[in-house]
Amino acid sequence: MPGMDIFNNDAFSLVSLTNAVNEMPFVPSRIRSMGLFRPRPVMTTYIEIEKKGTSLSLVQTSQRGAPPSQRNRDKRDIRNLRIPRIAREAVVYADQVQNVRAFGTESEVEMVQQVLNQEIGIVRSEVDMTEENLMLGAITGTIVDADGSTIYNLFTEFGVTPVSAFSFALATSTTDVRGVCANVYRTMARELKAGGMPFKVRAFCSDTFFDDLISHPNVKDAYQRYQAGAALRDSYAWDTFDFGGISFENYRGTDDGSSITIADGDARFFAEGVPGLFDIAYAPADTTETVNTLGLPRYVIPGVDPSGKNRFMSAEVQANPLPYCTRPRTLLRGTAA
């Protein structure tokens, strides 16, 4: 039986194994699981987006035989957007597993590779969470980094101004909430220029917006009927509720409420079912093996102790994603106030 003392009886050594429990923090993945963003693998570290402004206007009547008026040419702009890199390294030192039993077992010695695989799993979750944050930024119009700094403001990059926020005035009992929803839907349809193409409007809501919405006097009865029609529903936390032609969803971000979240009192509206509206570009990893190849969603790049003494093993989990919306003015904001 291997000795069980490690790092002076460190709290993470396994002294008694009655139950093997691995607690992992919640990793937001709602947007990634929706399949909203169409994957676009590219062979470069940047993408070019062409903006072509097409406008329709009424044609002035004219006398028969007179020369027809000419349509104004569409203006085209090309934007180059650099694809950001997300990279995190997992390192396992030999001393970390010396004399330690495998997690959940009574006698097997934990091997370095097994621990490394566990560390890779944790690091991948961090990369997945970071990509979720980028996608949320693409839905709100401002893609931000982990420190909150702006990577891209899609409105600025496309040279457009966002539509003014819609006030739902949920603290006022007489507010025509369904009427505000209709205004959101019509605005979305006009900005999409979708003609008769069907689409769905979804709103990611903060906790306060969602709670105020479902408790509003002009919404409460509809929500209660929705609750009654859903079998075994006992909680509205992180629920979805269709009202006024919009699917309102209480978006669950990180549990600390600061890393990935919808701003307090806000709702963010976006269209679903519109081809080419949301894309995500994947660039290749920065290794010689992947140069000028189509990018993959994830890479795991192994590493070794450069001294040759095998004191540690490492692996880098890397992703090179850039999610974006091709029509940022369809990204609408609502406020509870």
Secondary structure as GFF3:
##gff-version 3
##sequence-region A 1 337
A	DSSP	alpha_helix	30	34	.	.	.	ID=ss1
A	DSSP	beta_strand	38	41	.	.	.	ID=ss2
A	DSSP	beta_strand	46	53	.	.	.	ID=ss3
A	DSSP	beta_strand	75	82	.	.	.	ID=ss4
A	DSSP	beta_strand	86	93	.	.	.	ID=ss5
A	DSSP	alpha_helix	94	97	.	.	.	ID=ss6
A	DSSP	alpha_helix	112	140	.	.	.	ID=ss7
A	DSSP	beta_strand	142	144	.	.	.	ID=ss8
A	DSSP	beta_strand	150	153	.	.	.	ID=ss9
A	DSSP	alpha_helix	154	158	.	.	.	ID=ss10
A	DSSP	beta_strand	166	167	.	.	.	ID=ss11
A	DSSP	alpha_helix	177	192	.	.	.	ID=ss12
A	DSSP	beta_strand	200	205	.	.	.	ID=ss13
A	DSSP	alpha_helix	207	214	.	.	.	ID=ss14
A	DSSP	alpha_helix	220	229	.	.	.	ID=ss15
A	DSSP	beta_strand	240	243	.	.	.	ID=ss16
A	DSSP	beta_strand	246	250	.	.	.	ID=ss17
A	DSSP	beta_strand	266	272	.	.	.	ID=ss18
A	DSSP	beta_strand	278	282	.	.	.	ID=ss19
A	DSSP	three_ten_helix	288	290	.	.	.	ID=ss20
A	DSSP	beta_strand	299	304	.	.	.	ID=ss21
A	DSSP	beta_strand	312	319	.	.	.	ID=ss22
A	DSSP	beta_strand	321	325	.	.	.	ID=ss23
A	DSSP	three_ten_helix	328	330	.	.	.	ID=ss24
A	DSSP	beta_strand	332	335	.	.	.	ID=ss25
###
